[in-house]
Amino acid sequence: MIARWLTSLSFVCFGLLSLMVLQMTKRPLCIDSKVVERIDRLSGAGTETVYRCALNKSTPYSQFFSERVKDLSFRLQQIERLLESSEPFYRKLQITILDDRPYLFRVQGHHIYIGKSLLEAPGHLEKALAKVWYRERNEALFAQQVLMEEVITDFLIHLQGGDLDLGDPNTHIKTALRKVKWPYVLKSVAAYCDSPWKQSEHFAVCQNKLEASTLLDQQVVEMSLRPLLVTSWIRSYRDLSVKERFLFVQGLPQLLRSEHSPSLPLTSGLGVAGIQDSALLKAAEAIKNVNSFVATSTVMKDSEIQRLFVSNFTNELRSNGFQDAFAEASFDVLYVSQEPLNENSKVFQQFMKIAKAQPKLQMAIRDQSGLWMLPAKYPIPLKSFGQIRANRTVVEKCGGYNFSYVIDYADITEKLLVVDHCDRNREILYSRFLTEGAEGFGAQNKGIAFIQFHLPSLLMKKTDLEQVSNVFEFIQKRDVESPSFKSLGWREVHWSEQANAYQPKAFVDAIEWFRVPN
């Protein structure tokens, strides 16, 4: 009896001892990270905390972290492994998750504040760590420091996953690395806020479009450039060999810490004599300065890889339309409206449809205050552009005009199609003009009077034609004895049945096609 009792007691003691050992060796809920010291979650119920596992700190049970700690650990380990393969963090980090401010994103020293919605969206937590790593190595003052930070940290996120996977928690649209053309990359505040390319710090303010239009007005020009610069940067990196890519990434800390000769600008170099610079000119200066960040780095002297990358980056920007004429916006086709346009305008909808069907054609339409770089649905203020040029320009006008009216467009276009449009109930169609030129326009718009001018040729005869008061009457009359008419050098006028219009044959191709009013 005593033996049985002792045996039972022994089993009970062994069980209690096992439970004590298990409890002593059981690891508390923790975050498996080398860099993040602790994560706090602030909610209406209070504060919940997990620590880095190596600290072995006991914490109260948290349903929130119990469900997410595995995923958080994996995400942190992935970005930490990438960043520390180049150079370790200087200090440990702390993260605070806020439930009541779901779109908050702030990196303050080594403390990251992030809203619950942005935490759950792809890429933003990783972006925050990349920003801390970047700022540890680059404390230089620079006019485009914020934009440069976005470019480098986007590049780091791309290195981690082979893509740029930054998501919008509202639309679930992710950033996409695709070719972006200058100046199409420029956006209004509304278009910027609709884009997944907006800065993580701007998600909160973009929830209120009216507030954003004021707060982001001075930042939207530079931040609009992010997709162009990031895509160009990544393509330049991909053009390196495998060995060169490795050396380039290993050299990033040195690039970020290096000095620059000549020094980088601390403020914008524009605004001379109180003149209000165009947004286009400011954007061009920003691109130029970002390029200078790598081109004038002192590491260029000793690094062949760095010099090769700079060459790739400059060429990539050029291939994306960024030329030396920094303040110039250039398009294949420009439509100029004398009346205000909006999304409901028939001509707007027509050109938008054409732009979506022909994405390689660079098209823009403008009224007297704004310009739409199609297929973007938001306008950019016309005053944002220093100079606008197009290979072909279309204007609609009711009634007569002189050659001075036409020559006024000589600075912006090579070919000008002036359409006689007085009956506003009749829609003018332009799809065939875009594919077949003036001949296609004539065939598609029977009975509509028009003239297509070749402005470089017309300028040669500017003096001879300045006395003409009405171009249509001048062409219709065709006074062969008139010095003005002789200056055009028409040898014959060919009638096209297909276009139902005239095509002059001349020594000077000032007028290429025309149809006079009935």
QUIQUI-V424548 format. One record per residue. N is the residue number from 1. RES is the residue in three letters. SS is DSSP state (hx for helix, st for strand, lp for the rest). OMEGA is omega in whole degrees, -180 to 180 (none if undefined). Layout:
n=<N:N>
res=<RES:RES>
ss=<SS:SS>
omega=<OMEGA:OMEGA>
This chain:
n=<1:2:3:4:5:6:7:8:9:10:11:12:13:14:15:16:17:18:19:20:21:22:23:24:25:26:27:28:29:30:31:32:33:34:35:36:37:38:39:40:41:42:43:44:45:46:47:48:49:50:51:52:53:54:55:56:57:58:59:60:61:62:63:64:65:66:67:68:69:70:71:72:73:74:75:76:77:78:79:80:81:82:83:84:85:86:87:88:89:90:91:92:93:94:95:96:97:98:99:100:101:102:103:104:105:106:107:108:109:110:111:112:113:114:115:116:117:118:119:120:121:122:123:124:125:126:127:128:129:130:131:132:133:134:135:136:137:138:139:140:141:142:143:144:145:146:147:148:149:150:151:152:153:154:155:156:157:158:159:160:161:162:163:164:165:166:167:168:169:170:171:172:173:174:175:176:177:178:179:180:181:182:183:184:185:186:187:188:189:190:191:192:193:194:195:196:197:198:199:200:201:202:203:204:205:206:207:208:209:210:211:212:213:214:215:216:217:218:219:220:221:222:223:224:225:226:227:228:229:230:231:232:233:234:235:236:237:238:239:240:241:242:243:244:245:246:247:248:249:250:251:252:253:254:255:256:257:258:259:260:261:262:263:264:265:266:267:268:269:270:271:272:273:274:275:276:277:278:279:280:281:282:283:284:285:286:287:288:289:290:291:292:293:294:295:296:297:298:299:300:301:302:303:304:305:306:307:308:309:310:311:312:313:314:315:316:317:318:319:320:321:322:323:324:325:326:327:328:329:330:331:332:333:334:335:336:337:338:339:340:341:342:343:344:345:346:347:348:349:350:351:352:353:354:355:356:357:358:359:360:361:362:363:364:365:366:367:368:369:370:371:372:373:374:375:376:377:378:379:380:381:382:383:384:385:386:387:388:389:390:391:392:393:394:395:396:397:398:399:400:401:402:403:404:405:406:407:408:409:410:411:412:413:414:415:416:417:418:419:420:421:422:423:424:425:426:427:428:429:430:431:432:433:434:435:436:437:438:439:440:441:442:443:444:445:446:447:448:449:450:451:452:453:454:455:456:457:458:459:460:461:462:463:464:465:466:467:468:469:470:471:472:473:474:475:476:477:478:479:480:481:482:483:484:485:486:487:488:489:490:491:492:493:494:495:496:497:498:499:500:501:502:503:504:505:506:507:508:509:510:511:512:513:514:515:516:517:518>
res=<MET:ILE:ALA:ARG:TRP:LEU:THR:SER:LEU:SER:PHE:VAL:CYS:PHE:GLY:LEU:LEU:SER:LEU:MET:VAL:LEU:GLN:MET:THR:LYS:ARG:PRO:LEU:CYS:ILE:ASP:SER:LYS:VAL:VAL:GLU:ARG:ILE:ASP:ARG:LEU:SER:GLY:ALA:GLY:THR:GLU:THR:VAL:TYR:ARG:CYS:ALA:LEU:ASN:LYS:SER:THR:PRO:TYR:SER:GLN:PHE:PHE:SER:GLU:ARG:VAL:LYS:ASP:LEU:SER:PHE:ARG:LEU:GLN:GLN:ILE:GLU:ARG:LEU:LEU:GLU:SER:SER:GLU:PRO:PHE:TYR:ARG:LYS:LEU:GLN:ILE:THR:ILE:LEU:ASP:ASP:ARG:PRO:TYR:LEU:PHE:ARG:VAL:GLN:GLY:HIS:HIS:ILE:TYR:ILE:GLY:LYS:SER:LEU:LEU:GLU:ALA:PRO:GLY:HIS:LEU:GLU:LYS:ALA:LEU:ALA:LYS:VAL:TRP:TYR:ARG:GLU:ARG:ASN:GLU:ALA:LEU:PHE:ALA:GLN:GLN:VAL:LEU:MET:GLU:GLU:VAL:ILE:THR:ASP:PHE:LEU:ILE:HIS:LEU:GLN:GLY:GLY:ASP:LEU:ASP:LEU:GLY:ASP:PRO:ASN:THR:HIS:ILE:LYS:THR:ALA:LEU:ARG:LYS:VAL:LYS:TRP:PRO:TYR:VAL:LEU:LYS:SER:VAL:ALA:ALA:TYR:CYS:ASP:SER:PRO:TRP:LYS:GLN:SER:GLU:HIS:PHE:ALA:VAL:CYS:GLN:ASN:LYS:LEU:GLU:ALA:SER:THR:LEU:LEU:ASP:GLN:GLN:VAL:VAL:GLU:MET:SER:LEU:ARG:PRO:LEU:LEU:VAL:THR:SER:TRP:ILE:ARG:SER:TYR:ARG:ASP:LEU:SER:VAL:LYS:GLU:ARG:PHE:LEU:PHE:VAL:GLN:GLY:LEU:PRO:GLN:LEU:LEU:ARG:SER:GLU:HIS:SER:PRO:SER:LEU:PRO:LEU:THR:SER:GLY:LEU:GLY:VAL:ALA:GLY:ILE:GLN:ASP:SER:ALA:LEU:LEU:LYS:ALA:ALA:GLU:ALA:ILE:LYS:ASN:VAL:ASN:SER:PHE:VAL:ALA:THR:SER:THR:VAL:MET:LYS:ASP:SER:GLU:ILE:GLN:ARG:LEU:PHE:VAL:SER:ASN:PHE:THR:ASN:GLU:LEU:ARG:SER:ASN:GLY:PHE:GLN:ASP:ALA:PHE:ALA:GLU:ALA:SER:PHE:ASP:VAL:LEU:TYR:VAL:SER:GLN:GLU:PRO:LEU:ASN:GLU:ASN:SER:LYS:VAL:PHE:GLN:GLN:PHE:MET:LYS:ILE:ALA:LYS:ALA:GLN:PRO:LYS:LEU:GLN:MET:ALA:ILE:ARG:ASP:GLN:SER:GLY:LEU:TRP:MET:LEU:PRO:ALA:LYS:TYR:PRO:ILE:PRO:LEU:LYS:SER:PHE:GLY:GLN:ILE:ARG:ALA:ASN:ARG:THR:VAL:VAL:GLU:LYS:CYS:GLY:GLY:TYR:ASN:PHE:SER:TYR:VAL:ILE:ASP:TYR:ALA:ASP:ILE:THR:GLU:LYS:LEU:LEU:VAL:VAL:ASP:HIS:CYS:ASP:ARG:ASN:ARG:GLU:ILE:LEU:TYR:SER:ARG:PHE:LEU:THR:GLU:GLY:ALA:GLU:GLY:PHE:GLY:ALA:GLN:ASN:LYS:GLY:ILE:ALA:PHE:ILE:GLN:PHE:HIS:LEU:PRO:SER:LEU:LEU:MET:LYS:LYS:THR:ASP:LEU:GLU:GLN:VAL:SER:ASN:VAL:PHE:GLU:PHE:ILE:GLN:LYS:ARG:ASP:VAL:GLU:SER:PRO:SER:PHE:LYS:SER:LEU:GLY:TRP:ARG:GLU:VAL:HIS:TRP:SER:GLU:GLN:ALA:ASN:ALA:TYR:GLN:PRO:LYS:ALA:PHE:VAL:ASP:ALA:ILE:GLU:TRP:PHE:ARG:VAL:PRO:ASN>
ss=<lp:hx:hx:hx:hx:hx:hx:hx:hx:hx:hx:hx:hx:hx:hx:hx:hx:hx:hx:hx:hx:hx:hx:hx:hx:lp:lp:lp:lp:st:st:lp:lp:lp:lp:st:st:st:st:st:st:st:st:lp:lp:st:st:st:st:st:st:st:hx:hx:hx:lp:lp:lp:lp:lp:lp:lp:hx:hx:hx:hx:hx:hx:hx:hx:hx:hx:hx:hx:hx:hx:hx:hx:hx:hx:hx:hx:hx:hx:hx:hx:lp:lp:lp:lp:lp:lp:st:st:st:st:st:st:lp:lp:lp:lp:lp:lp:st:st:st:st:lp:lp:st:st:st:st:st:hx:hx:hx:hx:hx:lp:lp:lp:hx:hx:hx:hx:hx:hx:hx:hx:hx:hx:hx:hx:hx:hx:lp:lp:lp:lp:lp:lp:lp:hx:hx:hx:hx:hx:hx:hx:hx:hx:hx:hx:hx:hx:hx:hx:hx:hx:lp:lp:lp:lp:lp:st:lp:lp:lp:lp:lp:lp:st:lp:lp:lp:lp:lp:lp:lp:lp:lp:lp:lp:lp:lp:lp:hx:hx:hx:hx:hx:hx:lp:lp:lp:lp:lp:hx:hx:hx:lp:lp:hx:hx:hx:lp:hx:hx:hx:hx:hx:hx:hx:lp:lp:lp:lp:hx:hx:hx:hx:hx:lp:hx:hx:hx:hx:hx:hx:hx:hx:hx:hx:hx:hx:hx:lp:lp:lp:hx:hx:hx:hx:hx:hx:hx:hx:hx:lp:hx:hx:hx:hx:hx:hx:lp:lp:st:lp:lp:lp:lp:lp:lp:lp:lp:lp:lp:lp:hx:hx:hx:lp:lp:lp:lp:hx:hx:hx:hx:hx:hx:hx:hx:hx:hx:hx:hx:hx:hx:hx:hx:hx:lp:st:hx:hx:hx:hx:lp:lp:hx:hx:hx:hx:hx:hx:hx:hx:hx:hx:hx:hx:hx:hx:hx:hx:lp:lp:lp:lp:lp:lp:lp:lp:st:st:st:st:st:st:st:st:st:lp:lp:lp:lp:lp:lp:lp:lp:lp:hx:hx:hx:hx:hx:hx:hx:hx:hx:hx:hx:hx:lp:lp:lp:lp:lp:st:st:st:st:lp:lp:lp:st:st:st:st:st:lp:lp:lp:lp:lp:st:st:hx:hx:hx:lp:lp:st:st:st:st:st:st:st:st:st:st:st:lp:lp:lp:lp:lp:hx:hx:hx:hx:hx:lp:lp:lp:lp:lp:st:st:st:st:st:st:st:st:lp:lp:lp:lp:lp:lp:lp:lp:lp:lp:hx:hx:hx:hx:hx:hx:hx:hx:hx:hx:hx:hx:hx:hx:lp:lp:lp:lp:lp:st:st:st:st:st:hx:hx:hx:hx:hx:hx:lp:hx:hx:hx:hx:lp:lp:lp:lp:lp:hx:hx:hx:hx:hx:hx:hx:lp:lp:lp:lp:lp:hx:hx:hx:hx:hx:lp:lp:st:st:st:st:st:st:st:lp:lp:lp:lp:st:st:st:st:st:st:lp:lp:lp:lp:st:st:st:st:st:lp:lp:lp>
omega=<180:-179:180:180:179:179:179:180:180:179:180:180:179:179:179:179:179:178:179:179:180:-180:-179:-176:-178:-179:179:176:-173:179:-176:-176:175:-169:-176:-176:-179:174:176:173:-180:179:179:-179:-179:-177:174:-173:165:-179:173:-172:-177:180:178:-179:178:179:175:-179:179:177:-179:-178:178:-179:-171:-171:-180:-180:179:179:-179:-179:-180:-180:-179:-178:178:-178:180:-175:-177:173:176:177:-177:171:178:-176:176:-176:173:-179:175:179:-178:179:-173:175:-168:-177:179:174:180:175:-176:-174:178:179:-180:175:-177:179:-175:-179:179:176:-176:176:-177:164:-172:175:179:179:-180:178:178:180:177:-180:179:-175:176:-174:-177:179:-178:174:-172:-176:-178:-176:-179:180:179:178:179:-178:-177:-177:173:178:179:177:177:180:-178:-173:-178:178:175:-170:176:-171:175:-176:179:-176:-177:174:-179:175:-179:178:177:-175:-179:-176:169:3:-177:-177:-178:-176:167:179:-179:179:178:-179:177:-174:174:180:179:-179:-179:179:-175:180:-177:-177:180:175:177:-174:-179:178:-179:-177:178:-174:-175:-175:-178:-177:-170:-180:-179:-177:176:-175:-174:-179:179:-177:-178:179:179:180:-177:177:178:177:-179:179:176:175:-179:180:-180:178:-180:-178:179:-180:178:-179:-179:179:179:178:-178:-179:-170:173:-177:179:0:-177:178:-180:178:178:179:179:-177:178:-179:174:175:-179:178:-178:178:177:-180:179:177:179:180:178:180:178:180:-179:176:176:179:180:179:-174:-178:179:-180:178:178:-176:-173:-174:176:179:-180:180:178:179:180:178:178:-176:179:180:180:176:180:-180:178:172:-178:-177:180:178:-167:-173:-176:172:-174:-178:173:-177:176:175:-178:180:176:-180:178:179:171:-176:-178:179:-178:-178:176:-179:179:-179:176:178:179:-178:179:179:-179:-174:-179:-180:-179:-174:175:172:-180:168:-175:-178:-175:178:177:175:-172:12:176:-175:179:-180:170:179:-177:-179:179:-173:176:-179:178:179:178:175:179:179:180:172:175:-177:177:177:-174:178:179:-178:177:177:-179:-175:176:179:-174:-179:-174:-175:176:179:-180:175:177:-176:178:-174:179:-180:-174:177:180:-179:175:-178:-173:-175:-179:175:-178:-178:-174:179:-176:178:177:178:-180:-180:-176:-175:-179:175:180:178:180:172:172:-179:169:-167:176:178:-180:-180:179:-177:-176:-178:-178:-173:-173:179:-178:-176:-179:-174:-179:179:179:-180:-177:-179:179:180:-175:178:-178:177:180:-179:179:-177:179:176:-179:176:177:178:-177:177:179:178:-178:-178:-175:-177:-178:175:-179:170:-171:175:178:-174:-178:177:-173:179:174:169:-176:179:177:none>
